[in-house]
């Protein structure tokens, strides 16, 4: 059936429902686009990222390519006046999986090294910031051009590998003195899984939260068990993760990266631009 697209969004509250406290019309807010049931066992245990009946805006239900949207109060967070709607709308589906992955699941430490694949994408830019600015780790990032490499460096990456010209595994081994990285942030999947997984040190942790280049790949089981590597699947994060992310954004500790904005009426143009893969950061649709 027809469905309105759009997940991440930010804007002003038009109305509040009966029994809602802490919000009023006119409040500036950002939205967590994953709606959990708050009734199943994982939700009741504070693990709403594992909700058995979760729904995602623009996927299971109508999304944010609209003038108005109705949401549970638990999915709405107040924005500081210093944070624009455009920046806020770039945050949820980039920082939520990154925070879940690096802070909670992989538990990256300040003395460790992380490999961030596809640094120019939204998740890549978020991972660089969280790993470097919040955790204080060493960041090795990959990208496809000198222009994108310069932007990744400016964002905080310590070393950038241009995978068009360099072999990821060999370059990582060179940078780490042969040891490999402690963690990998993968949101692209099939095309880069092999060299990225081989770039992990013994006992390293591999996090994956997306598969934009393909869902199927080969896994060297010998590397997995003999080198005691760990793989973590990550999908978004908890409501508590979102609260922490918004708090960091409100005080300027993290700053989402926006490449371009388009009017909502030019959504098709924005999608075509996204297919060109020349962007760095997020693309945002704005209301008139």
C-alpha positions in Angstrom: 0.0 0.0 0.0 1.1 3.6 -0.5 3.3 5.0 2.3 4.7 8.4 3.2 8.5 8.2 3.3 10.8 9.9 5.9 12.2 8.9 9.2 14.3 11.5 11.0 12.6 14.8 11.6 12.5 17.9 13.8 10.1 20.8 14.2 7.6 22.6 16.4 4.9 21.0 18.4 1.4 22.0 17.1 -0.7 20.2 19.7 -0.3 17.9 22.7 -2.6 15.1 23.7 -4.5 14.6 26.9 -2.2 13.5 29.8 1.0 14.7 28.1 3.3 16.6 30.4 6.6 18.3 29.8 5.7 19.6 26.3 3.6 22.5 25.0 2.6 23.9 21.6 5.5 25.8 20.1 8.2 23.7 21.7 11.2 22.9 19.4 11.7 19.1 19.3 13.6 16.3 17.5 12.0 12.9 17.0 13.3 9.4 17.6 11.8 7.7 14.5 11.7 4.2 16.0 8.5 3.6 17.9 8.7 0.8 20.5 5.7 -0.8 22.2 7.0 -0.3 25.8 5.0 -3.4 26.8 7.1 -6.4 25.7 9.8 -7.9 27.9 12.8 -6.2 26.3 11.0 -2.8 26.5 10.2 -3.3 30.2 13.8 -4.2 30.8 15.0 -0.9 29.3 16.1 -2.7 26.1 13.6 -1.0 23.8 16.1 -1.3 20.9 15.1 -5.0 21.0 11.4 -4.3 21.0 9.5 -7.2 19.4 6.8 -4.9 18.0 8.7 -1.8 17.0 7.8 0.3 14.0 9.8 2.8 12.0 8.6 6.0 10.6 8.5 5.9 6.8 8.8 2.1 6.8 6.0 0.4 8.8 4.0 3.6 9.2 3.7 6.9 7.4 6.8 9.0 7.9 8.0 12.6 8.0 7.7 13.8 4.4 4.6 15.6 5.6 3.4 18.8 7.2 2.2 17.2 10.4 2.9 13.9 12.2 1.5 12.4 15.4 3.9 10.6 17.8 4.1 9.2 21.3 5.5 11.8 23.7 8.3 9.3 24.6 9.7 9.7 21.1 10.0 13.5 21.3 12.9 15.4 22.8 13.3 19.1 23.5 15.8 21.1 21.4 18.0 23.9 22.6 17.5 27.2 20.6 21.1 26.9 19.5 20.4 23.7 17.5 18.7 24.2 14.1 16.0 21.9 12.9 18.2 20.9 10.0 21.0 19.8 12.3 18.7 18.0 14.7 17.0 16.1 11.8 20.4 14.8 10.8 21.0 13.1 14.2 18.7 10.2 15.1 19.5 7.4 12.6 23.1 8.3 12.5 24.0 8.9 16.2 21.7 6.3 17.7 23.3 3.2 16.2 26.8 4.8 16.6 26.2 5.5 20.3 24.7 2.1 20.9 27.6 0.4 19.0 30.6 2.3 20.3 29.6 3.2 23.9 27.3 0.3 24.9 28.2 -2.7 22.7 31.8 -2.4 21.6 32.8 -0.3 24.6 35.5 1.5 22.7 38.1 3.0 25.1 40.2 6.2 24.8 43.5 4.2 24.4 42.1 2.1 21.5 41.8 2.4 17.8 38.7 2.2 15.7 38.2 1.8 11.9 35.2 3.7 10.6 34.1 2.6 7.1 32.6 5.1 4.6 33.5 8.3 6.6 31.4 10.5 4.3 28.0 9.0 5.1 25.9 10.1 8.0 26.8 7.2 10.2 30.5 7.6 9.3 30.5 11.3 10.3 28.7 10.5 13.6 31.1 7.7 14.4 34.2 9.9 13.9 32.8 12.5 16.3 31.7 10.0 19.0 34.9 8.1 18.8 37.2 11.1 18.8 35.4 13.9 20.6 33.4 11.9 23.2 35.6 8.8 23.8 39.0 10.1 22.8 40.0 7.1 20.7 42.3 7.0 17.7 40.2 7.0 14.5 41.1 5.5 11.1 38.5 6.3 8.5 38.0 5.2 4.9 36.6 7.2 2.0 36.7 7.4 -1.8 38.3 10.7 -2.6 40.9 13.3 -1.5 38.1 15.9 -1.0 36.2 13.6 1.3 39.4 12.6 3.1 40.1 16.2 3.9 36.6 16.7 5.3 37.0 13.5 7.4 40.3 14.8 8.8 38.8 18.1 9.6 36.0 16.3 11.5 38.6 14.5 13.7 39.9 11.4 11.9 43.5 10.8 12.7 44.2 8.8 9.5 42.1 8.5 6.3 42.4 5.6 3.9 41.3 6.3 0.3 40.1 2.8 -0.6 40.2 3.7 -4.3 44.0 3.9 -4.1 44.9 1.9 -1.0 44.2 -1.6 0.3 42.3 -1.2 3.6 43.8 -4.2 5.4 47.4 -3.5 4.4 47.1 0.1 5.3 45.5 -0.6 8.7 48.3 -3.1 9.5 50.9 -0.5 8.6 49.2 2.2 10.7 48.8 -0.2 13.7 52.3 -1.8 13.5 50.7 -5.1 12.4 48.4 -5.4 15.3 45.1 -4.4 13.7 42.3 -2.2 15.1 40.4 -2.8 18.3 37.0 -2.0 16.8 35.3 -1.6 13.4 32.2 0.5 12.6 30.5 -1.0 9.5 27.3 0.4 8.0 28.0 -0.6 4.4 28.1 -4.4 4.5 29.2 -6.8 1.8 31.7 -4.9 -0.3 34.0 -4.0 2.6 33.3 -6.7 5.2 36.2 -8.9 4.2 39.1 -6.4 4.4 37.5 -4.7 7.4 37.1 -7.9 9.4 40.7 -8.9 8.5 41.8 -5.5 9.9 40.7 -6.4 13.4 43.3 -7.4 16.0 43.0 -10.7 17.8 40.0 -10.3 20.2 38.8 -7.3 18.3 35.1 -6.2 18.1 33.2 -5.7 14.9 30.0 -3.7 14.9 27.6 -3.6 11.9 24.5 -1.4 11.7 23.8 -1.3 8.0 24.4 -3.0 4.6 24.1 -0.4 1.9 26.4 -2.3 -0.5 24.8 -5.7 0.1 23.4 -8.1 2.7 25.4 -11.2 1.9 29.1 -11.8 2.3 31.6 -14.4 3.3 32.9 -14.9 6.8 36.2 -16.6 7.5 35.2 -18.8 10.4 38.8 -19.6 11.2 39.5 -15.9 11.8 36.4 -15.6 13.9 37.2 -18.4 16.4 41.0 -18.8 16.3 41.5 -15.0 16.7 38.6 -14.7 19.1 37.0 -11.9 17.2 33.5 -10.7 18.1 30.7 -9.5 15.8 27.9 -7.2 17.1 24.7 -6.5 15.2 23.3 -3.1 16.1 20.0 -1.5 15.1 19.3 2.0 16.3 19.4 2.4 20.1 17.4 2.8 23.2 15.3 5.8 24.3 18.0 6.4 26.9 20.6 6.5 24.2 18.5 9.1 22.3 18.2 11.2 25.5 22.0 11.2 25.9 22.5 12.1 22.2 20.1 15.0 22.4 21.7 16.3 25.6 25.2 16.2 23.9 23.8 17.9 20.8 22.1 20.6 22.9 25.3 21.6 24.6 27.4 21.4 21.4 29.5 18.4 22.2 28.4 16.7 18.9 27.3 18.5 15.7 25.6 16.5 12.9 27.0 17.1 9.5 24.6 18.3 6.8 25.8 18.3 3.1 22.8 20.0 1.5 19.2 20.9 2.2 16.3 20.7 -0.3 12.7 21.9 -0.2 10.3 19.0 0.5 8.8 19.6 -3.0 12.3 18.6 -4.4 12.4 15.3 -2.6 13.0 13.4 -5.9 15.9 15.7 -6.7 17.4 15.0 -3.3 17.1 11.2 -3.8 18.8 11.4 -7.1 21.6 13.5 -5.5 22.0 10.8 -2.8 22.4 8.1 -5.5 25.4 10.0 -6.9 27.3 9.3 -3.6 29.2 12.6 -3.9 27.8 14.0 -0.7 29.5 14.3 2.8 27.1 13.9 5.7 23.3 14.1 5.6 20.7 15.4 3.1 17.8 17.3 4.6 14.3 18.2 3.3 12.8 21.4 4.6 9.3 22.8 4.9 8.5 26.2 3.4 
